[in-house]
Amino acid sequence: MTKRKITRIDNLKFEPFDRYGKVIPGMSWHLVSYDKKTQYGTYISKLEPGTKTIPHVHTGYEEFMILEGELIDSDGTIFKKGDLVTFEPNTSHSSFTKKGCLILTFMRGQNNQIKEE
């Protein structure tokens, strides 16, 4: 089958995470089926300990599963290994990790950066 792709999480090639036009320190990603033009698809991101994401609002659904480690959301909720999280359109947040984490993300729409004043 030429249209099948197998991604092994123990052998990923990560690149600096640059979805918002600039690299987020401590964050990298491996594109599985994610299309940068449509902003739809799947990717795996790796956040090193102490990494913070940029505050953003979702224009479509975003779902992710924590594969390793844990992620703390801006409201204090802690997502742990095995948690599958769904953000509906028009929700906003940011996250950080104390311990580091590996996340499988399914994107169905653009995330827009929230400008901090």
C-alpha positions as CSV (number, residue, x, y, z in Angstrom):
1,M,0.0,0.0,0.0
2,T,1.6,3.3,-1.0
3,K,-1.0,5.5,0.7
4,R,-0.3,4.1,4.2
5,K,2.1,5.8,6.6
6,I,3.2,4.3,9.9
7,T,4.6,6.7,12.5
8,R,6.6,5.2,15.3
9,I,6.7,7.5,18.4
10,D,10.1,6.0,19.4
11,N,11.7,7.2,16.2
12,L,10.5,10.7,15.5
13,K,12.4,13.6,13.9
14,F,11.3,16.7,15.7
15,E,11.7,20.2,14.3
16,P,11.3,23.5,16.1
17,F,7.6,24.4,16.7
18,D,6.8,27.5,14.5
19,R,3.0,27.5,14.1
20,Y,2.7,31.1,15.1
21,G,5.4,32.5,12.8
22,K,8.1,32.2,15.4
23,V,9.8,29.3,17.3
24,I,8.5,28.6,20.8
25,P,11.6,27.8,23.0
26,G,11.5,24.3,24.4
27,M,8.8,23.1,22.0
28,S,9.2,21.0,18.9
29,W,7.0,18.9,16.6
30,H,6.8,16.1,14.2
31,L,4.2,16.5,11.4
32,V,2.2,13.3,10.8
33,S,-0.5,14.6,8.4
34,Y,-0.7,18.3,9.4
35,D,-1.0,20.7,6.6
36,K,0.4,24.1,7.4
37,K,-1.8,25.8,4.8
38,T,-5.2,24.5,5.9
39,Q,-4.1,24.0,9.5
40,Y,-5.8,20.6,9.6
41,G,-4.2,17.3,10.5
42,T,-2.2,15.5,13.1
43,Y,1.1,16.2,14.7
44,I,3.1,15.1,17.7
45,S,4.7,17.8,19.9
46,K,7.4,17.6,22.5
47,L,7.6,20.2,25.3
48,E,10.7,20.3,27.4
49,P,10.4,20.9,31.2
50,G,9.4,24.5,31.9
51,T,8.0,25.2,28.4
52,K,5.0,27.5,28.0
53,T,2.7,27.7,25.0
54,I,1.5,31.0,23.5
55,P,-2.1,32.1,24.6
56,H,-4.4,31.3,21.7
57,V,-8.0,31.0,20.7
58,H,-9.3,28.0,18.6
59,T,-11.3,28.7,15.4
60,G,-12.1,25.0,15.1
61,Y,-11.8,21.9,17.2
62,E,-8.5,20.9,18.7
63,E,-8.1,17.5,20.4
64,F,-5.0,16.1,21.9
65,M,-3.8,13.1,23.9
66,I,-1.0,13.2,26.4
67,L,1.4,10.3,25.5
68,E,4.0,11.0,28.1
69,G,4.4,13.5,31.0
70,E,1.8,16.1,32.0
71,L,0.6,19.5,30.8
72,I,-1.0,22.1,33.0
73,D,-3.7,24.3,31.5
74,S,-4.2,28.0,32.2
75,D,-7.1,27.3,34.6
76,G,-4.9,24.9,36.6
77,T,-6.2,21.6,35.2
78,I,-3.5,19.0,34.9
79,F,-3.6,16.7,31.9
80,K,-1.8,13.4,32.4
81,K,-0.7,10.4,30.3
82,G,-3.8,8.9,28.6
83,D,-6.0,12.0,28.9
84,L,-7.8,12.9,25.6
85,V,-8.7,16.6,25.7
86,T,-11.1,18.4,23.4
87,F,-11.2,22.2,22.9
88,E,-14.3,23.4,21.1
89,P,-14.2,26.3,18.6
90,N,-13.9,29.8,20.2
91,T,-12.2,28.5,23.4
92,S,-9.0,30.1,24.5
93,H,-6.1,29.0,26.8
94,S,-2.4,28.5,27.2
95,S,-0.5,25.7,28.9
96,F,2.8,24.9,30.5
97,T,4.7,21.8,31.6
98,K,6.9,21.4,34.7
99,K,8.1,17.9,33.8
100,G,7.9,17.9,30.0
101,C,5.4,16.0,27.8
102,L,4.7,14.4,24.5
103,I,1.4,15.2,22.9
104,L,-0.5,13.8,19.9
105,T,-2.7,16.6,18.5
106,F,-5.6,16.5,16.0
107,M,-6.2,20.0,14.5
108,R,-9.3,21.0,12.7
109,G,-8.9,24.8,12.3
110,Q,-6.6,27.6,13.0
111,N,-5.4,28.8,16.4
112,N,-5.0,32.6,16.6
113,Q,-2.5,34.0,19.0
114,I,-4.0,36.2,21.7
115,K,-2.0,39.5,22.0
116,E,-1.0,40.2,25.6
117,E,-1.3,43.8,26.7
